Amino acid sequence: MTEGSIFLALKKNLFLIALEKWNLFLFNRMIKKNWPMYYRLGVRFKSVSDDLKKLKVVFPFNRKTKGFGDTHFGGAIYAFVDPLYVFSISKNLGPEYLVLDTKAEIDFLKASNSDLYAEIEVLKEDLEKMQEECKSNKKTTRKYSIEVLDANFQKIAIVQKTIYIRAKSRFLKTPEKR
């Protein structure tokens, strides 16, 4: 490789990194605009895949999230991970599907007073199965588990969620456009 080609490759990589950070900034800004209460908790998306199937989020420990005993407030920990699967699945399936939480359970394993992290991923095969089941059975449910970790990768909580998916055209009439 010549010195010029190394420089161009480095310049391209720096551009891609800057573009990724800009897209992440715009995504966090969209969250702030559309879900201000979620944003006010301090939750920030650290990584978002282009197809929104993989999300990594951080939840800082601060005065807004502090509970009794100078640790994270449990309700805030749940609120931190609550919308992730519904958001990812609904964005991937599109507006013709209704996606809702029907059941949630959280097991608190350890108290924490540091930043918390969570990561979710919705597989393409899962989305395809959801669509197939909605075509044949009108609706389906999925169970997911989210591990909430601290900065040392120790489990702080485990959240179990049941997600309900149904094709909108099966039960809702779309309003006629005038």
N, C-alpha and C positions, 0 to 999 in steps of 0.2 A: 504494500500500500504506500502510496505517496503521501507526502505531508498535506497536500491539498485535499485528498480524498478523506484522510483522517479528520481534518478540520470540518469538512462537509458532513461527515457522519456524526461528529460531535454536535455540530450546529443543529442537525435534524433531531437528534435525541433531546437536546435542550428545548427545542421548539415543541416536541411532543409532550415533554414533562410540563412545560408552561401551559400548553393547551389543556392537558388533563387537570391541572390545578385550577384553571379558569372555568372549566366545565363544572368542577366540584363546587367552586364559589357560586356559580349561577344556580346549581341545584340547591345548595343551602339557602340561597336567597329566595328561590321558589317555595321552599318549605316554610321559610319565615313569613312569606306573604300569604300562603294558603292555610297554614296551620300555626298561627302565632303562639298558641299555648304550648305546643310541642317545642317550638323554637325557644320560648322563654325558659323552659326547663334547663336549657343549656345544651341540649342534644345537638351534636354536629355529625354530619356524615363525613367519614374519613375516606371512604372509597365507595364508588358506585359504578357498577358495570354499565356498559352502554345500553344493554337490553334490560336493565333494572332487575336482573335475576339474582344478583349478588350485592348485598349491602353490608358495609362495615360502619358501625356508629360508635361514638364515644360520648359518655355521660360524665361531665366533670362534677367533682365534689365542691359545692359552694354553699353560701348561706341560704340560697333558695331551695336546695335539696337536702339540707341538713335536718335530721330528726333528733329525737331524744338520744342522749348519750353521745352526741357529736359524731354520729354515723349517718349514712344515707337513710333517708326516709323510705320505708318499704313501698309505699304507694307510688313514689316517684320512680323507684326502680322498675316497677311494673309498667308505669306509663312510658318509660324509656323504650321498652321493647314492644309495647302493645300494637302499634300500627304497622310494623315492618312487613309481616307476611301478607296482610290484607292489601297493603300498598303495592307490594311487588307482584302479587298474583293478579290484582285487578288491572294494573298497568299492562301486564303481559297478555291477559285474556282479552282485554279491550272493553269498550262500553256496552257490549251486548251481554255481558255477564254481571250478575249481582254477587259480590263477595263480601261476606260478613263474618265477624267473630261470633261463635255461639257458646263457647265455653273456654275458660282460662283458669289456670291453676299455677300458683307460684310456690316454690319451696325455697325458703331462705336458708342457706347453708352456713353463712358466716357474715358477721357485720363488717362493714368497710367504711373507711373515711378517705378513700383515694378515688381517682377517676376509674370509671367502669367501662367495659368494652363488650360489644356483642356483634355477632356476624350471622347473617342468614344467607341461604342460597336455595332458590327454587329451581329444580331441574327441568330441563326441556321435556323429558319423558313424563314427569308429573303433570305438566301443563297439558300435554297431549291426552293423557288419561282422563284428566278433568273434563276436557272438551268431549271426549268420547262418552263418558258416563253421563254428562249433561244431555247429550243427544239421545241416549237410550233410556235413561232413568229420570230425566228432567232436572235432577239435582245430584250433588255429591258432597261429601265432607272429607277433610284431610286433617290429620293430626301432625303437629310439628312441635319440636322442642328447641328452645333457645337457651344457651348457656351464657350467663352473665359473668364475666371475668374481671379481675382487677389487673393492675399493671404488672403483677408478678405471675399472671396467668393462673391464679387460683380461682376456683369456682366460688362465686358469691351467692348465686341463685340459679335455679333452673325453672324456666317458664314453659308450661305445656299449654298449647293452644289448639282449639278445634276450629277449623275454618269451613264455612258453608259456602258452596258455589252453586249458582243456578243461572240458567240462561234466561235473560230478561224477556225475550220474545215469547217465552212459554206462559208468563203470567201477567206481564205488563203490556198494555197497548201504548205504543209511542204516540205522542200528541201529533195531530196533523199540522203540517206547516201551511201557513196561509200565504 
